[in-house]
């Protein structure tokens, strides 16, 4: 298994991911995606959208606003329950999420249970803790013209939250969808977008950060069909993870979440766990949310969330199956799977064996020598043709050909195409494979 520090180093060195606000010393829990990283991330999100929306007739896309009416989070229970157990070291005043620094406890840990673990402070090494306190992870902001000297009552009237999940934007648009296109049941609404969580202790690179992208589906079903639809959606998640983004089946594990650890809205949850460099961590979740969210909206808004079945004429509030995945967690899973070290002719090589459909570039085109105008001209001709056909094609004429190969190996380019003097004679090029390093001659017209 690859080491996390090696992946972090590669990501910064090759332009995949940088620390947020790096020029100013960084900003904890934030990360910026560079030229290669943003392409990788976009391709992953596009593959998800294609699989679950474009290739299906029962799931539709929406794009809801990040800022929502605060009643949204009151109705959903987030203002009351979206909290992590915070514990503070009395010696050095460092604060941590209790269930992440102690073994054998969960999010509902009590002060007594935590103290019984005899956990030492990761910063100062002392064992002198304050009580467990619940810390709400939503970021608050103010909407409209609120000044520093405004009284507390006026300021509180303008409070809004950065959304901690994309799901509520789907639920609040359920009625809009029903009133406009009235899809047959079962149907799903899908959304991709930013979510914000004020993590107590962000860690493990992009695995746990304060700003992330989510891909979520709320799949609306008749109440008595939730189990069969849950199973169908469970299999679809495996198919996408294993056969579209090509994660190793043996590194994905299902964890049936016990009642005491489930979210307040869930009657059944499966966490899809993945073997990351730092150990097994959650990759995505699949939850049965019952009619919790729609009933809350109906109660708080006074508007009906009923659905009338077109075939039976039965009226009911649909139940919901929710697959939810964090894009950054999926990016890290793909990078940690792809990162490989081997030896070529006794020399250590780092290669990123990304699936071809996700690699930032499909081809790299190079002239054998950049100081030979005839080779450069022919290489540019090949580069232009391939770019028009495949779009994701890069050019590289820096250094010798060996260094170019090593660079392209590190960024995951599947094929390198080299134009040499034989090309000028027979219109063939050398195509070098990233994974095997084998080279073959191919006619340009057959690329």
N, C-alpha and C positions, 0 to 999 in steps of 0.2 A: 504494500500500500504506500502511495506517495505521502510525503510529509507536507503539512500545511505550509510551513515556511518556504518550501521550495516552490509551491504553487503561487504564493503571494509574491515571491521574488520574480518569477516568470511573468506574472500578470503586470507588474510595474515595469519591468525591463522591456517588454514587448508591446506595451500599449493596450493591454486589456482592461485593467482596473487600477485606479490610483486612489490613495487616501483623499477623502473630501477636504477641500480647502488646503491642499498640501503645501502651497506656497506660503501660507500663514502658520504652518505648524500643525495643520490638520484640525479635524472637528470630530470628536468621538462618535462612533456609530454611524458615520456617513462615508459613502464611497462614490467615486466618480468613474464612469465607464469611458474608456478611451476609444480611439478609432476602431480597433479590432474588437474590443469588448462590446461596444454598442451594436456592432454587426452580429456578433454571436448571440447577444441577448435578443435582438430583433428577429433573427432566424428562429430561435426557440419559441418566441411568442407567436410568430407567424405559423409555425408548425402546429402549435396548440390550437390556434384559431382555425386553421384549415381542418384539423382532425375533428374538433368538436362543434364547429359552427358551419363552415363552408361545405363539408362533406356529409352533413346531416340535414334532414328536413324538419327536425323537431326542436332545434335550438337556435335562438335568435340573439343577436348582439345588441347591447346598449352601451352608452358611455355617459354615466351620471356625473354630476358636479362633485368636486372634492368637498366643498363647503356645503353643509346641509342644515336645515332647520334643527336647532338643538333638541326639539321634541323627538326627533329621530332616535337620539341616543338615550333619551329617557325611556321611550317606549321599548327599545331593544334591550334595556337593562344594562347598557354599558356604563352609564354614569354611576350606577350603584355597584356593579359587580366586576367591571373590567379592571382587575387589580392583581398585582403580584405581591408576594410576601417580602417585604423589605426588612433587612436587619442591619444595624449600625454597630461598628466596632467602637467601644468606648475609649479605647486607647488612641487610635489614629484617626477616628471619625470617618473611616472609609465605609461606604454603603454597598450592600450586595443584595442580590436576589437569593434568599435563604435556600431555596430548593436546588440551586445551581452550584452551591459550594459545599453542601453536605450530602452524604450518601444515605439512601434508604428513606428519603422523605419526598413529599409531593407538594403541590401548590397550596394545599389546605393545611400545611404544617402549623402547629401551635408553637408558642414560645418554649413551652416545656419540652415538646418533642425535639425542637431544634437544639436546645441546650444539652439534651441527653446524648446528642451525637458527638459532643466534645470537639466540635470543629474549630480549628485555629484560623485566625484571620490570614487570608492570602497575602496581605500587605505587610503587616508587622509581626505576624506569627504568634500573637497573644490570643488568649481565650477569655475575652471579657466583652460580652455582647449585651446590647440593649434588647428590649422586647420586639417581637415581630409586629410590624405595622403593615397595613394594606396600602399599597401605592397605586393609584389609578394612572394608567399608562396613556391616557388620551392627552394630546397637546391642546391647550386652550389658546384661543386668540380672540380678538375683538373685531366686530364688523361695523363699519361706519365710522363716524367722526367721534371717537372717544379720546379725550385728552387726559394727561396724567393727573390733573387736579380735579377731574370729575368725581362726584361722590360715588361711593361704593354701590349704591342701589342703581344708579344710572349705568355704571360700567357693567354690572351684572346682567342688565337687560340686553346688552349687546354682545354677550359671550357666544362664541361659536367654537367648534372643535374641528381639528383636522381629522378626517375619517380614519379610524383604526382598522377598518376593513372595507372592502368594496361591496360586500353582500347587501348592506342596507340600501345602497343606491339602486340595487335590483329590486328589493322588496317594495320600496316606495314607488317604483315604476310599474309594478305588477298590474295595478288597475288601469294605468294608461295603455298598457299593451292589450289587456282584455277589451277595453273600450274601442280600440282602433283596429287590431287585426284578429282578435278573438281566436287564437290558435286552438287546435284540437289538443285535448289532454291525452297522454302526458306531453308536456313541452318544457323547454328550458330557456332561461335567459342567461347569457354569458357576458362577462365584463373583464377587461384588463385595465389596470391602472394603479396609481400610487396609493399606498396606505402608510400611516405614520403611527409609530408606537414609541412612547418615551421609555425605552428599556432602561432598567436600573443599571445593568452592567452589560452593555453590548460586547460581544466577543466572537471569537472564531471567524475572523475575517468577515465575509458577507453572509455568514450563516444567521447571525443575530444582530440586526442593525436597527436604526431608528427610522429610517426611510427605506421603503422597499416597494417593489411592484408585485401585484397579486394577479392571479388568473382564477376566476371563480365562476361556477355555474350554480344557479338555483333551479333545480329540476322539479317542476310542479306535477304532483301525481294524485290520483284518487287515494283516499286514506287507506283503503283495504288492499292497495297494490304496492305499498311502500317497500315491502320486503323483496319482492321480485325485481323492482326497479333499483333498489339498493345493490342487489347482486349484479345486475346488468352494468351499472355504473362502476362497480368495483372492478369488474373484468376489463372495462374500457380503460380505466386508469392504468392497469398493468400493461395493456396492449400499447398504450401511448408511451409509457416510460420505457418499455423493453424493446419495442419494435419501431418506434418513430425517432426517439432521441437516444435509443440504443444503450440504456443503462443495463449493467449485468443483472440478470434475474437473481443470481445468488446474493447480491448485495442489497436487495430490497426485501424488507420483512414487514409483515402486518402485525400491528399491536392492537388488540381489542381493548379499548380504553374502559376501565372500570367506572362505575357510576360516580364514585366520589371524585374522579379526576376529569370527568367530562364537563364541557361548557354548560352553562346553566340552561341553554336552549335545547340540548341534545338528548335524545333517547337512545341513540346508538352512535358510536364513533369508532372508526378504524383509523389509526395513524399509520401511514406508510413510512417506515423507518428506513434509513439508508446508512451504509457503512462509510462514513466520511473519514478523512485522515485522522481526526481526533476521536473517533469512536462512533457508535450508532446514535444518530440524531434524527429528529422528525424531518421528513421531506415534504409531505403533504398530508392532508386529512380528508376523510370522507365521513360526513355527518348526516344523521337523520334528524332534521330540525322540527319535525311534526308540523303543526300549523301555528307554532309559537309566534313567529314574526308577524304573519298576516293577522292573527287575532289581536295582537298588541296594537297594530296599526288601526284596525277597525275600532277598537276601544278608544284609542287616543284621538283619532281623527273624526270619528262618528260616521265614517263612510264604509259601505259594505264591501267586503272582500270575497263575496260569494262567487262561485263559478257554476254555471248551469251546463251540465253535460249535454252535448248535442245529441247523443244517441239515446240516453236513458231519461233525459229531462230532469235528472236528479240535481238538486242544488246543495252545494257544500263548499267549505273553505278548503282548498287543496293543501296537502302536506308536501314537504320539501325534502329532497335529497341534495346535499351540497358537497361537491368535490372542490377543494380549495388548495391552491399550490402557490408558494412564494417563488417568484422568478429567480431571485438571487440564490435561493437554496438549490434550485434546479441547475442554475449555472455552475455552482460549486460542485454539485454531484457530477456533472458532465466533465468539468475540468479535472477533478480528482480521478475520474475513470480514465480520461484520455492521457494524463501525464505519465510519461514513461521514460526511463533511463536505460540505455543499452550501450553496447560497444560496437563500433565499426572500425575494422582494421586496427584494433587495439586502442582506439580513441573513444572516450566517453561521449555519448550523444544524448541530448534531451530532445524528445519528440512528443508532440501533442497529437495523439491519434484520435482526432475529432471525427465523428461521422461526417461523410462527405456533404450531407444535406445541411450541416451546421457550421462547417469550417468557414471562417471569414472569407477566404479566397478558394476558388475551385482550382485555379491554375496560377502559376507564376511563370512569366515569359522572360527569358534572358538571352542576350547575345553572348556568345562564348567570350568575345573580347569587345570591350566598349570603345576601343580606339580604332576599330575597323568600321568605317562608314557603311560599307556594303552589308556587313552583318547586322549593324544597328538598324539600317533601313528595312531589311527583311524581317527582323525581329519585331519592329514596330508594326509592320504589315500584319504579322501573325497575331500580335497583341490586340490590334484594333478589331480583327475579325472575331477573335474569341470573346472579347469584351462585348461586342454587339450581340453575340449568341448567348453568352452565359452571364454577363454583367459582372459577376464577382471574380475578376481577374486582376492580378497585380503585376507590376513591372519591377525588375531588379537588375541593375548592372553594376552594383557596388562590390568592390573586392573581387577575389578570385571565385571561381565557380563552386569550390568546396565550401567557402564561407557562406555563399548564397544558399546552398543546400541546407546548411546548419540553421540558418536564420529561418528559412521556410519550414523546416522540421519543427522548430520551436513554436511557430505560430499556427501550425496544423495544416498547412497547404498540402492537399493530397498528391498533386502532380506538379513537377517542374518541367518546363519545356525549354530546351536550349537550341538556339539556332547557331550552327557552326558552318564551316566551309563546305561540307558535304551538302548542306541544305541548298546552297546556291547551285549545286550541280543536279541534284535529283529531287528537290522539293520535299525532302523528309527531314524530320527533326528528332532529337533525342527526348524521350519522355521518361522521366525518372520517378519511380514510385516512392512515396514518403515512408511507408511502413516496411517495405522489403529492401529499399534502395536499389532495386533492379532497374535497369535501363533498357529500353527497346527503341527501335527506329519506327516511326509512324509517318505516313503521308500527311501533309498539312490538311488536305481535304478530308481526311478521316478523323481529325481531332474532334 
